[in-house]
Amino acid sequence: MSAFDEGLLTPVTVGHDESVTDAAFLDALVTAEVALTRGYALLRVVPADVADEISSSLGWSGAGALCQGHGIDAAELAAASVAGGNPVIPLVAMLKDRVPESARVWVHRGATSQDVLDSALMLLAHRASRGVLASLREVDSALDEFATTHRGVVAAARTLTQHAVPTTVGLRAANWLRGVRRAIERLEEAVRRLPAQLGGAGGTLASFVEIAGPARAASLPAAFASELRLAAPDGPWHTTRWPVTELGDALVQALDALGVIAADVATLSRTEIGELAEGSGGGSSAMPQKQNPAASVLVRSAAIRAPQLGATLHTAAALAVDERPDGSWHAEWPALRELLRLALGASANAASLVAGLRVDADAVARNLALTHGLIVAERLSVVLGPVIGAARVKELVAAAGRGEDLRELVRGLPELQPGGAGERIDADALLDPANYTGLASHLVDAAVAASDDDPSSPPPLEDS
């Protein structure tokens, strides 16, 4: 039987979602079961040779690594999971059949199905998120270089779709960089805190106290977590779902940041704008002249879907009632997995997109000049207002808007002639967009600096 989802409807994920497949999650479930036995062994509740027998029988290859070669069939397990509502219940019987009879009593000993499933999901999320972070760091590095290279390329800033004031291509990229860098920080923190889950049937650890005594039962969650290379839980979180929602929020934030880049690139690569172009645009089945911004389109598709998946996680968390949620827990699994999948695909595609991003300097300059100088209208108000009055500045701008030559209008102002109140004002310099980019260069330098302590950080600005 072929896989249900090969990515035909989610091309952004193709080639990037191997770490979150059903097969990978099955490996994580088996790993969590083995890690529990090994946690017992660390506390000398289970003889080391028993833990080793279980480990070798089920494909254990080291702390934090996924078990493989256990022989469990994912399709068979999925079919068997319907009756109990989750795959752990039938998995336990399958695993016991695969270990020596003398060791079977220690498979899943004292645990509840949510302990294993939540821990496996956190293990899967931890591994997948590291892949997302690796791609985000590639985006960070490429944006750093792009912003630096185009630091002084003056371009039209747009607000509410219209030309506003001059900016630079470098500053636009630096703003993308800030968003990505913040997303990296947020995701790193969320991943660092991902905990294992171990609470027993009702979250009291009563079964573990019976098996190992109070002291070792209290130490068992940390020992279990160490075998998974997850954070030790501060307590059972069966219905306290911050590990899921905080990770989900961090993933959504990362996809938001990538979505902004993709949206800007898609807009600025429009034929009539043409300021940016992807390194290798996609083709069209009907129009051979087109070079579609395919990577941007794919990244945007993920960014559009992500918030709704995050909302599902929060809705589920808010409805996680009693000591075991009745459906809301189950709703989390596919939502979090799909969010991880989208983040893996979008971040990888974004890394490729930014690395190959090209600037058409001629198009940037052409668009900057489209309003024939009106892009510095704000500057005229600031500089000329005190000299000729706000009303006359407004008249100048209105005349230029009707087609008159703004440069000639400003040059002809009596106040700017020798002996006039504004004789020191250079009309040409006043109208040059490159002279009205404010702190753009400094903001680029600040964004690309690694930290405030980095010796390459820009010096503080001083008024001249």
MARPAPA-425453 format. One record per residue (C-alpha): residue number from 1; residue in three letters; z, y, x. Coordinates in steps of 0.5 Angstrom, whole numbers. Layout:
residues N
REC num residu    c3    c2    c1
REC NUM    ALA     Z     Y     X
...
This chain:
residues 464
REC num residu    c3    c2    c1
REC   1    MET     0     0     0
REC   2    SER    -2     7     3
REC   3    ALA     3    12     3
REC   4    PHE     4    17    -3
REC   5    ASP     3    23     1
REC   6    GLU    -2    24     7
REC   7    GLY    -2    31     6
REC   8    LEU    -8    32     3
REC   9    LEU    -5    37    -2
REC  10    THR     0    40     4
REC  11    PRO    -5    41    10
REC  12    VAL     0    46    13
REC  13    THR     4    39    14
REC  14    VAL    -1    35    17
REC  15    GLY     1    32    24
REC  16    HIS     8    35    24
REC  17    ASP    12    31    19
REC  18    GLU    13    25    23
REC  19    SER    20    26    24
REC  20    VAL    22    27    16
REC  21    THR    18    21    13
REC  22    ASP    21    16     9
REC  23    ALA    21    11    15
REC  24    ALA    25    16    19
REC  25    PHE    30    17    14
REC  26    LEU    31    10    13
REC  27    ASP    32     9    21
REC  28    ALA    37    15    20
REC  29    LEU    41    11    14
REC  30    VAL    41     5    19
REC  31    THR    43     9    25
REC  32    ALA    49    12    20
REC  33    GLU    51     5    18
REC  34    VAL    51     3    26
REC  35    ALA    55     9    28
REC  36    LEU    61     8    23
REC  37    THR    62     1    26
REC  38    ARG    62     4    33
REC  39    GLY    66    10    31
REC  40    TYR    71     4    29
REC  41    ALA    70     1    36
REC  42    LEU    72     8    40
REC  43    LEU    78     8    36
REC  44    ARG    79     0    38
REC  45    VAL    80    -2    30
REC  46    VAL    74    -6    31
REC  47    PRO    73   -10    38
REC  48    ALA    67    -7    42
REC  49    ASP    63   -14    42
REC  50    VAL    63   -14    35
REC  51    ALA    60    -7    35
REC  52    ASP    55    -9    40
REC  53    GLU    53   -15    36
REC  54    ILE    52   -10    30
REC  55    SER    48    -5    35
REC  56    SER    44   -10    38
REC  57    SER    42   -13    31
REC  58    LEU    40    -7    28
REC  59    GLY    36    -3    34
REC  60    TRP    41     2    36
REC  61    SER    39     5    42
REC  62    GLY    44    11    44
REC  63    ALA    48    16    41
REC  64    GLY    44    21    37
REC  65    ALA    38    17    37
REC  66    LEU    35    13    31
REC  67    CYS    35     6    30
REC  68    GLN    29     2    30
REC  69    GLY    26    -5    30
REC  70    HIS    32    -7    24
REC  71    GLY    26   -10    20
REC  72    ILE    28    -6    13
REC  73    ASP    22    -5     9
REC  74    ALA    22     2     6
REC  75    ALA    18     0     0
REC  76    GLU    22    -6    -1
REC  77    LEU    29    -1     0
REC  78    ALA    26     4    -5
REC  79    ALA    25    -1   -11
REC  80    ALA    32    -4   -10
REC  81    SER    35     3   -10
REC  82    VAL    33     5   -17
REC  83    ALA    39     1   -20
REC  84    GLY    44     4   -16
REC  85    GLY    41    11   -16
REC  86    ASN    41    11    -8
REC  87    PRO    38     7    -3
REC  88    VAL    45     6     1
REC  89    ILE    47     1    -4
REC  90    PRO    42    -4    -3
REC  91    LEU    41    -3     4
REC  92    VAL    48    -5     6
REC  93    ALA    46   -12     3
REC  94    MET    40   -12     7
REC  95    LEU    44   -10    14
REC  96    LYS    49   -15    13
REC  97    ASP    44   -21    13
REC  98    ARG    41   -18    19
REC  99    VAL    48   -18    23
REC 100    PRO    52   -24    25
REC 101    GLU    56   -27    20
REC 102    SER    62   -26    24
REC 103    ALA    61   -18    24
REC 104    ARG    58   -17    17
REC 105    VAL    65   -15    14
REC 106    TRP    65    -9    19
REC 107    VAL    58    -6    16
REC 108    HIS    59     0    11
REC 109    ARG    67    -2    12
REC 110    GLY    71     3     8
REC 111    ALA    65     8     7
REC 112    THR    62    10     0
REC 113    SER    54    11     0
REC 114    GLN    55    18     0
REC 115    ASP    58    18     7
REC 116    VAL    52    14     9
REC 117    LEU    47    18     6
REC 118    ASP    49    25     7
REC 119    SER    50    23    15
REC 120    ALA    43    20    15
REC 121    LEU    40    27    12
REC 122    MET    44    31    17
REC 123    LEU    42    27    23
REC 124    LEU    35    27    20
REC 125    ALA    35    35    19
REC 126    HIS    38    36    26
REC 127    ARG    33    32    29
REC 128    ALA    27    36    25
REC 129    SER    30    43    26
REC 130    ARG    30    42    33
REC 131    GLY    23    41    33
REC 132    VAL    22    47    28
REC 133    LEU    26    51    33
REC 134    ALA    22    49    39
REC 135    SER    16    52    35
REC 136    LEU    19    58    33
REC 137    ARG    21    59    41
REC 138    GLU    13    59    42
REC 139    VAL    12    64    37
REC 140    ASP    17    68    40
REC 141    SER    14    68    47
REC 142    ALA     7    69    44
REC 143    LEU     9    75    40
REC 144    ASP    13    78    46
REC 145    GLU     7    78    50
REC 146    PHE     2    80    45
REC 147    ALA     7    86    43
REC 148    THR     7    88    51
REC 149    THR     0    87    52
REC 150    HIS    -2    92    46
REC 151    ARG     4    96    47
REC 152    GLY     0   103    47
REC 153    VAL    -6   101    42
REC 154    VAL    -5   106    37
REC 155    ALA    -6   104    30
REC 156    ALA    -6   106    22
REC 157    ALA     1   104    19
REC 158    ARG     0   103    12
REC 159    THR     6   104     6
REC 160    LEU     4   101    -1
REC 161    THR    -3    99     2
REC 162    GLN    -5   106     4
REC 163    HIS    -5   110    11
REC 164    ALA     1   113    12
REC 165    VAL     3   115    20
REC 166    PRO     0   113    26
REC 167    THR     4   106    29
REC 168    THR     2   102    35
REC 169    VAL    -1    94    34
REC 170    GLY     5    93    39
REC 171    LEU    10    95    35
REC 172    ARG     8    92    29
REC 173    ALA     8    85    33
REC 174    ALA    15    87    36
REC 175    ASN    17    88    28
REC 176    TRP    15    81    27
REC 177    LEU    18    79    33
REC 178    ARG    25    81    31
REC 179    GLY    24    77    25
REC 180    VAL    23    71    28
REC 181    ARG    28    72    33
REC 182    ARG    33    73    28
REC 183    ALA    31    67    24
REC 184    ILE    32    63    31
REC 185    GLU    39    65    32
REC 186    ARG    41    63    24
REC 187    LEU    37    56    25
REC 188    GLU    41    55    31
REC 189    GLU    48    56    28
REC 190    ALA    46    52    22
REC 191    VAL    44    46    26
REC 192    ARG    50    47    31
REC 193    ARG    55    46    25
REC 194    LEU    51    40    21
REC 195    PRO    57    35    20
REC 196    ALA    57    28    19
REC 197    GLN    60    26    12
REC 198    LEU    66    21    12
REC 199    GLY    71    21     6
REC 200    GLY    71    14     2
REC 201    ALA    70    13    -5
REC 202    GLY    73    20    -7
REC 203    GLY    74    24    -1
REC 204    THR    81    22     1
REC 205    LEU    79    17     6
REC 206    ALA    84    12     3
REC 207    SER    80     6     5
REC 208    PHE    80     8    12
REC 209    VAL    88     9    12
REC 210    GLU    88     2     9
REC 211    ILE    84    -1    15
REC 212    ALA    86     3    21
REC 213    GLY    92     7    19
REC 214    PRO    93    14    18
REC 215    ALA    93    17    25
REC 216    ARG    86    13    27
REC 217    ALA    83    14    20
REC 218    ALA    84    22    21
REC 219    SER    81    21    28
REC 220    LEU    75    17    25
REC 221    PRO    70    22    22
REC 222    ALA    70    25    29
REC 223    ALA    69    19    32
REC 224    PHE    63    17    27
REC 225    ALA    60    24    28
REC 226    SER    60    23    36
REC 227    GLU    56    17    35
REC 228    LEU    51    21    31
REC 229    ARG    51    27    36
REC 230    LEU    53    31    29
REC 231    ALA    59    36    29
REC 232    ALA    66    33    27
REC 233    PRO    67    35    19
REC 234    ASP    73    39    18
REC 235    GLY    74    35    11
REC 236    PRO    70    31     6
REC 237    TRP    64    35     3
REC 238    HIS    62    31    -2
REC 239    THR    62    37    -7
REC 240    THR    62    42    -2
REC 241    ARG    55    43     0
REC 242    TRP    55    49     5
REC 243    PRO    52    44    10
REC 244    VAL    46    43     6
REC 245    THR    45    51     3
REC 246    GLU    46    54    10
REC 247    LEU    41    50    13
REC 248    GLY    36    51     7
REC 249    ASP    38    59     8
REC 250    ALA    36    59    15
REC 251    LEU    30    55    14
REC 252    VAL    28    59     8
REC 253    GLN    29    65    13
REC 254    ALA    25    62    18
REC 255    LEU    19    61    14
REC 256    ASP    20    68    11
REC 257    ALA    19    71    18
REC 258    LEU    13    67    19
REC 259    GLY    10    69    12
REC 260    VAL    10    76    14
REC 261    ILE     6    75    20
REC 262    ALA     1    71    16
REC 263    ALA     1    76    11
REC 264    ASP    -1    81    16
REC 265    VAL    -6    77    20
REC 266    ALA    -9    75    13
REC 267    THR   -10    82    11
REC 268    LEU   -12    86    18
REC 269    SER   -17    80    19
REC 270    ARG   -21    82    12
REC 271    THR   -28    84    14
REC 272    GLU   -27    91    12
REC 273    ILE   -21    92    16
REC 274    GLY   -22    87    22
REC 275    GLU   -17    89    26
REC 276    LEU   -14    82    28
REC 277    ALA   -17    75    28
REC 278    GLU   -15    68    29
REC 279    GLY   -17    65    35
REC 280    SER   -21    60    32
REC 281    GLY   -22    62    24
REC 282    GLY   -24    56    19
REC 283    GLY   -31    56    16
REC 284    SER   -33    55     9
REC 285    SER   -37    50     5
REC 286    ALA   -41    55     2
REC 287    MET   -42    61     7
REC 288    PRO   -43    59    14
REC 289    GLN   -42    67    16
REC 290    LYS   -34    66    14
REC 291    GLN   -29    66    19
REC 292    ASN   -23    65    15
REC 293    PRO   -16    66    17
REC 294    ALA   -14    59    16
REC 295    ALA    -8    58    20
REC 296    SER    -5    64    16
REC 297    VAL    -7    62    10
REC 298    LEU    -3    55    11
REC 299    VAL     3    59    14
REC 300    ARG     3    63     8
REC 301    SER     3    57     3
REC 302    ALA     9    54     6
REC 303    ALA    13    61     6
REC 304    ILE    11    62    -2
REC 305    ARG    14    55    -3
REC 306    ALA    20    55     1
REC 307    PRO    25    60    -3
REC 308    GLN    24    56    -9
REC 309    LEU    26    50    -5
REC 310    GLY    32    54    -3
REC 311    ALA    34    56   -10
REC 312    THR    34    48   -12
REC 313    LEU    39    47    -6
REC 314    HIS    43    52    -9
REC 315    THR    43    50   -16
REC 316    ALA    45    43   -14
REC 317    ALA    51    46   -10
REC 318    ALA    53    50   -16
REC 319    LEU    53    44   -20
REC 320    ALA    56    39   -15
REC 321    VAL    62    37   -20
REC 322    ASP    68    32   -20
REC 323    GLU    68    28   -13
REC 324    ARG    61    26   -13
REC 325    PRO    55    30   -16
REC 326    ASP    52    27   -22
REC 327    GLY    44    28   -21
REC 328    SER    45    35   -17
REC 329    TRP    46    31   -10
REC 330    HIS    40    27   -12
REC 331    ALA    36    33   -13
REC 332    GLU    38    36    -6
REC 333    TRP    34    30    -2
REC 334    PRO    27    31    -3
REC 335    ALA    28    39    -4
REC 336    LEU    31    39     3
REC 337    ARG    26    34     6
REC 338    GLU    20    38     4
REC 339    LEU    23    45     6
REC 340    LEU    24    41    13
REC 341    ARG    17    39    13
REC 342    LEU    14    46    11
REC 343    ALA    18    49    17
REC 344    LEU    16    44    22
REC 345    GLY     8    45    19
REC 346    ALA     9    52    19
REC 347    SER    12    54    25
REC 348    ALA     7    49    29
REC 349    ASN     1    53    26
REC 350    ALA     4    60    27
REC 351    ALA     5    58    34
REC 352    SER    -2    57    35
REC 353    LEU    -4    63    31
REC 354    VAL     0    68    35
REC 355    ALA    -2    65    41
REC 356    GLY   -10    66    40
REC 357    LEU    -9    72    36
REC 358    ARG   -14    77    38
REC 359    VAL   -15    85    37
REC 360    ASP   -21    89    36
REC 361    ALA   -19    95    39
REC 362    ASP   -26    99    36
REC 363    ALA   -24    97    29
REC 364    VAL   -17    99    30
REC 365    ALA   -20   106    32
REC 366    ARG   -25   106    27
REC 367    ASN   -19   105    21
REC 368    LEU   -15   110    25
REC 369    ALA   -20   115    24
REC 370    LEU   -22   114    17
REC 371    THR   -18   120    14
REC 372    HIS   -21   125    19
REC 373    GLY   -14   127    22
REC 374    LEU   -10   126    15
REC 375    ILE    -6   121    18
REC 376    VAL    -2   126    22
REC 377    ALA    -1   130    15
REC 378    GLU     7   129    16
REC 379    ARG     7   132    23
REC 380    LEU     3   138    21
REC 381    SER     8   139    15
REC 382    VAL    14   138    21
REC 383    VAL    10   143    26
REC 384    LEU     6   148    22
REC 385    GLY    11   149    16
REC 386    PRO    16   153    20
REC 387    VAL    10   157    22
REC 388    ILE     5   158    16
REC 389    GLY    10   156    11
REC 390    ALA    10   149     7
REC 391    ALA     5   152     1
REC 392    ARG    -1   153     6
REC 393    VAL     0   147    10
REC 394    LYS    -1   143     3
REC 395    GLU    -7   147     2
REC 396    LEU   -10   145     9
REC 397    VAL    -8   138     7
REC 398    ALA   -12   139     0
REC 399    ALA   -18   142     3
REC 400    ALA   -19   136     8
REC 401    GLY   -18   131     3
REC 402    ARG   -24   135    -1
REC 403    GLY   -28   134     6
REC 404    GLU   -27   140    10
REC 405    ASP   -26   139    17
REC 406    LEU   -18   139    18
REC 407    ARG   -19   140    26
REC 408    GLU   -23   146    25
REC 409    LEU   -18   149    19
REC 410    VAL   -12   148    24
REC 411    ARG   -16   151    30
REC 412    GLY   -18   157    26
REC 413    LEU   -11   159    23
REC 414    PRO    -9   166    25
REC 415    GLU    -2   164    27
REC 416    LEU    -5   159    33
REC 417    GLN    -9   165    36
REC 418    PRO    -6   169    42
REC 419    GLY    -1   173    40
REC 420    GLY     0   169    34
REC 421    ALA     7   166    32
REC 422    GLY     4   159    34
REC 423    GLU     0   161    40
REC 424    ARG     3   155    44
REC 425    ILE     1   150    39
REC 426    ASP    -5   146    42
REC 427    ALA    -9   144    35
REC 428    ASP   -12   138    39
REC 429    ALA    -6   135    41
REC 430    LEU    -3   136    35
REC 431    LEU    -8   132    31
REC 432    ASP    -8   127    36
REC 433    PRO    -5   120    33
REC 434    ALA    -3   118    40
REC 435    ASN     2   124    40
REC 436    TYR     5   122    34
REC 437    THR     8   115    35
REC 438    GLY    15   117    36
REC 439    LEU    19   112    39
REC 440    ALA    14   106    38
REC 441    SER    14   104    45
REC 442    HIS    21   104    46
REC 443    LEU    22   100    40
REC 444    VAL    17    95    43
REC 445    ASP    21    95    50
REC 446    ALA    27    94    46
REC 447    ALA    25    88    42
REC 448    VAL    22    84    48
REC 449    ALA    28    85    52
REC 450    ALA    32    78    52
REC 451    SER    39    82    51
REC 452    ASP    42    88    52
REC 453    ASP    45    85    58
REC 454    ASP    38    84    61
REC 455    PRO    36    88    67
REC 456    SER    29    89    64
REC 457    SER    32    92    58
REC 458    PRO    30    99    57
REC 459    PRO    34   105    59
REC 460    PRO    38   109    53
REC 461    LEU    34   115    51
REC 462    GLU    36   122    52
REC 463    ASP    34   128    49
REC 464    SER    29   133    53
